[in-house]
Amino acid sequence: MHPKQPYKPISCDFYDELEAFATQQKIVLVEFETPEGNMRHCEVRIVNLQTRNKEEFVQLDNGLEVRLDYIHSVDGTLMPDHC
């Protein structure tokens, strides 16, 4: 994923799972690609989901903000390729 790629909406079911994790304040393993193309993973709580400029983001309790289409998996659940 590169920073100039247009936002690709994620699966509605996966979005619902992210909302549930945020509500539960459960610590989860989030695996994602950075805009530079590097893979990262961290054990965090999902604090909030937010939409800006027609792009969706997750805010993590470690201060990171990740665009949702950069996420590969959360707590072992792979993100589907479609909505």
KOLMI-36677 format. One record per residue (C-alpha): residue number from 1; residue in one letter; chain; x, y, z. Coordinates in nm, 3 decimals. Example, Ala and Ser with C-alpha at 12.3 -4.5 7.8 and 13.67 -1.06 7.14 Angstrom:
+-----+---+---+---------+---------+---------+
!   k ! r ! c !      xx !      yy !      zz !
+-----+---+---+---------+---------+---------+
!   1 ! A ! A !   1.230 !  -0.450 !   0.780 !
!   2 ! S ! A !   1.367 !  -0.106 !   0.714 !
+-----+---+---+---------+---------+---------+
END
This chain:
+-----+---+---+---------+---------+---------+
!   k ! r ! c !      xx !      yy !      zz !
+-----+---+---+---------+---------+---------+
!   1 ! M ! A !   0.000 !   0.000 !   0.000 !
!   2 ! H ! A !   0.138 !   0.340 !  -0.091 !
!   3 ! P ! A !   0.026 !   0.676 !   0.050 !
!   4 ! K ! A !  -0.114 !   0.798 !  -0.282 !
!   5 ! Q ! A !  -0.343 !   0.495 !  -0.324 !
!   6 ! P ! A !  -0.711 !   0.590 !  -0.310 !
!   7 ! Y ! A !  -0.895 !   0.462 !  -0.004 !
!   8 ! K ! A !  -1.056 !   0.121 !  -0.054 !
!   9 ! P ! A !  -1.355 !   0.064 !   0.179 !
!  10 ! I ! A !  -1.316 !  -0.237 !   0.406 !
!  11 ! S ! A !  -1.559 !  -0.521 !   0.471 !
!  12 ! C ! A !  -1.863 !  -0.406 !   0.667 !
!  13 ! D ! A !  -1.836 !  -0.717 !   0.887 !
!  14 ! F ! A !  -1.471 !  -0.641 !   0.964 !
!  15 ! Y ! A !  -1.564 !  -0.282 !   1.052 !
!  16 ! D ! A !  -1.825 !  -0.419 !   1.294 !
!  17 ! E ! A !  -1.554 !  -0.634 !   1.457 !
!  18 ! L ! A !  -1.331 !  -0.329 !   1.500 !
!  19 ! E ! A !  -1.619 !  -0.143 !   1.665 !
!  20 ! A ! A !  -1.676 !  -0.437 !   1.900 !
!  21 ! F ! A !  -1.307 !  -0.442 !   2.000 !
!  22 ! A ! A !  -1.323 !  -0.068 !   2.068 !
!  23 ! T ! A !  -1.634 !  -0.110 !   2.284 !
!  24 ! Q ! A !  -1.484 !  -0.403 !   2.477 !
!  25 ! Q ! A !  -1.150 !  -0.223 !   2.526 !
!  26 ! K ! A !  -0.986 !  -0.561 !   2.465 !
!  27 ! I ! A !  -0.612 !  -0.573 !   2.395 !
!  28 ! V ! A !  -0.571 !  -0.708 !   2.040 !
!  29 ! L ! A !  -0.284 !  -0.778 !   1.802 !
!  30 ! V ! A !  -0.312 !  -0.540 !   1.505 !
!  31 ! E ! A !  -0.105 !  -0.616 !   1.194 !
!  32 ! F ! A !  -0.088 !  -0.344 !   0.932 !
!  33 ! E ! A !   0.118 !  -0.197 !   0.650 !
!  34 ! T ! A !   0.262 !   0.151 !   0.688 !
!  35 ! P ! A !   0.220 !   0.405 !   0.404 !
!  36 ! E ! A !   0.588 !   0.336 !   0.325 !
!  37 ! G ! A !   0.511 !  -0.033 !   0.270 !
!  38 ! N ! A !   0.658 !  -0.177 !   0.593 !
!  39 ! M ! A !   0.466 !  -0.434 !   0.796 !
!  40 ! R ! A !   0.410 !  -0.357 !   1.166 !
!  41 ! H ! A !   0.227 !  -0.525 !   1.447 !
!  42 ! C ! A !   0.141 !  -0.412 !   1.796 !
!  43 ! E ! A !  -0.069 !  -0.525 !   2.091 !
!  44 ! V ! A !  -0.305 !  -0.238 !   2.166 !
!  45 ! R ! A !  -0.656 !  -0.133 !   2.251 !
!  46 ! I ! A !  -0.866 !   0.022 !   1.975 !
!  47 ! V ! A !  -0.971 !   0.362 !   2.107 !
!  48 ! N ! A !  -1.187 !   0.499 !   1.826 !
!  49 ! L ! A !  -1.289 !   0.470 !   1.462 !
!  50 ! Q ! A !  -1.301 !   0.790 !   1.262 !
!  51 ! T ! A !  -1.382 !   0.909 !   0.909 !
!  52 ! R ! A !  -1.200 !   1.203 !   0.750 !
!  53 ! N ! A !  -1.204 !   1.310 !   0.386 !
!  54 ! K ! A !  -1.393 !   0.992 !   0.289 !
!  55 ! E ! A !  -1.122 !   0.771 !   0.448 !
!  56 ! E ! A !  -1.166 !   0.560 !   0.763 !
!  57 ! F ! A !  -0.907 !   0.533 !   1.040 !
!  58 ! V ! A !  -0.859 !   0.344 !   1.364 !
!  59 ! Q ! A !  -0.703 !   0.520 !   1.661 !
!  60 ! L ! A !  -0.494 !   0.298 !   1.888 !
!  61 ! D ! A !  -0.409 !   0.350 !   2.254 !
!  62 ! N ! A !  -0.036 !   0.377 !   2.172 !
!  63 ! G ! A !  -0.105 !   0.698 !   1.977 !
!  64 ! L ! A !  -0.092 !   0.545 !   1.630 !
!  65 ! E ! A !  -0.363 !   0.608 !   1.374 !
!  66 ! V ! A !  -0.398 !   0.356 !   1.090 !
!  67 ! R ! A !  -0.606 !   0.389 !   0.776 !
!  68 ! L ! A !  -0.842 !   0.090 !   0.779 !
!  69 ! D ! A !  -0.746 !  -0.041 !   0.436 !
!  70 ! Y ! A !  -0.384 !  -0.072 !   0.558 !
!  71 ! I ! A !  -0.486 !  -0.328 !   0.823 !
!  72 ! H ! A !  -0.406 !  -0.692 !   0.742 !
!  73 ! S ! A !  -0.549 !  -0.855 !   1.055 !
!  74 ! V ! A !  -0.678 !  -0.792 !   1.404 !
!  75 ! D ! A !  -0.645 !  -1.058 !   1.673 !
!  76 ! G ! A !  -0.580 !  -1.323 !   1.408 !
!  77 ! T ! A !  -0.881 !  -1.234 !   1.191 !
!  78 ! L ! A !  -0.768 !  -1.147 !   0.839 !
!  79 ! M ! A !  -0.936 !  -0.851 !   0.675 !
!  80 ! P ! A !  -1.146 !  -0.966 !   0.376 !
!  81 ! D ! A !  -1.077 !  -0.805 !   0.038 !
!  82 ! H ! A !  -1.434 !  -0.682 !  -0.016 !
!  83 ! C ! A !  -1.722 !  -0.497 !   0.146 !
+-----+---+---+---------+---------+---------+
END
